Amino acid sequence: MKKIFVLIAAVCMTYTTAFAQTVKPFKEGERAVFLGNSITDGGHYHSYIWLYYMTRFPNMPLRILNGGIGGDTAYDMNKRLDGDIFPMKPSVLMVTFGMNDSGYFEYNGDNPKEFGEQKYQESIKNYQQMEKRFKDLPDTRIVMVGTSPYDETVQLKENVPFKTKNETIKRIVEYQKESAAKNNWEFTDLNAPMVALNQQNQQKDPAFTLCGSDRIHPDNDGHMVMAYLFLKAQGFVGKEVAEMEINANKKQAVKAENCTISNIKKNGKDLSFDYLAEALPYPLDTIARGWGQKKGQAEATKVIPFMDEMNREVLKVTGLKGDYKLLIDEEEIGIWSGDDLAKGINLAAESKTPQYQQALTVMHLNEYRWEIERTFREYAWCQFGFFQQQGLLFANDRKAIEIMDENVDKNVWLKGRRDMYSKMMLDPVREAREQEMEVLINKIYEVNKPVVRKILLRKI
């Protein structure tokens, strides 16, 4: 197991340092919008990033918003900037595209090279229109994000890959990087490090992929990898949840990083103290959330060193001999030897701790918020993926419903959204859902505050 972990860490170090440009961390009160396609629209990576901020910076409220729409190219994104993205009032705008821009089936046709060149040129031409708009946003920080890859190398039954599609995507990402440098914007790439992780793990399991069963849409583990890579670009590697070191013999706190240690007592061979952290551990969901998802977020830790790099709540106690039972707020967490405690244990890996359970509350509230936000993205798809072309953008009236009904049997995507739209077209429904999200966000920033924990090491 140790050899596998070292290999994972080596792969991540090799391929993430190469792509990582500095992306400034978000600040209190900022509105960070992720503009993208279906990977952003239906995915969790931006929600996982926000969960990191919710737990790591509990006193720094901000907003991270989903600006994705399924099927979008740079051309489509440009058409909805005014009606969809700019009304979100982004102080930071993450821009990712390329999956749909690069095309699909023709890569397995007679002229894949010519097709790839054509799609590349189209994508760049469309992006340049957006680039002009972004230059006119003096109060918005722009971050170019190279898209997650199309996985050509995974071996999937009944799914023939579009060979060289990701090569076209990589060219688009490179143009994004050049655009960022030219305009003094920020840039980070998800494509290259995810390709590297895919290929490394496919040596052991040819069916492994972070890009989902269709080679395109990452499952929850892939989205957590995306979140990890973005947070890594923001400089959060090595930032501890908390780190405490106590000398049991002297009853002294040798180290208290991002936390406060007080009231250290020895009662016979037992040791107790009060612990107030400034952050919560990051909770990793084990359930497959979202339509068609098969994996939980936590599975990402099999391929990235997230726990070691970004989720350490270290308890280190020297001067103890024998085995000790650890209790936090009278809840039994586990048993460790004095040697283990002297080396340090990572409490963030222990889901029984009261602080981890507190973090799980934040996670579930955030997931509930994500589910509601998704209905707004489905509503946006109806507006910009259908009604805009009909000259009925935001009409939300009887005529809009009639036009929709005339087309549902010809458009399976429209048909699947008919019931949702019939509700979301009503102003009071949208207003109520917006208020519900605000209630959830306010509740998150109410319950995410760390509290004093009573820690007891009881000699067995």
Secondary structure, 3 states (H helix, E strand, C coil): CHHHHHHHHHHHHHHHHHHCCCCCCCCCCCEEEEEECHHHHCCCHHHHHHHHHHHHCCCCCCEEEEEECCCCCHHHHHHCHHHHHHHHCCCEEEECCCCCCCCCHHHHCCCHHHHHHHHHHHHHHHHHHHHHHHHCCCCCEEEEEECCCCCCCCCCCCCCCCCCHHHHHHHHHHHHHHHHHHHCCEEEECHHHHHHHHHHHHCCCCCCCCCCCCCCCCCHHHHHHHHHHHHHHCCCCCCCCEEEEEECCCCEEEEEECEEEEEEEEECCEEEEEEEECCCCCCCCCCCCCCCCCCCHHHHHHCCCHHHHHCCEEEEEECCCCEEEEEECCEEEEEEEHHHHHHCEEHHHCCCCHHHHHHHHHHHHHHHHHHHHHHHHHHHHHHHHHHCCCCCCCCCCHHHHHHHHHHHHHCHHHHCCHHHHHHHCCHHHHHHHHHHHHHHHHHHHHHCCCCCEEEEEEEC
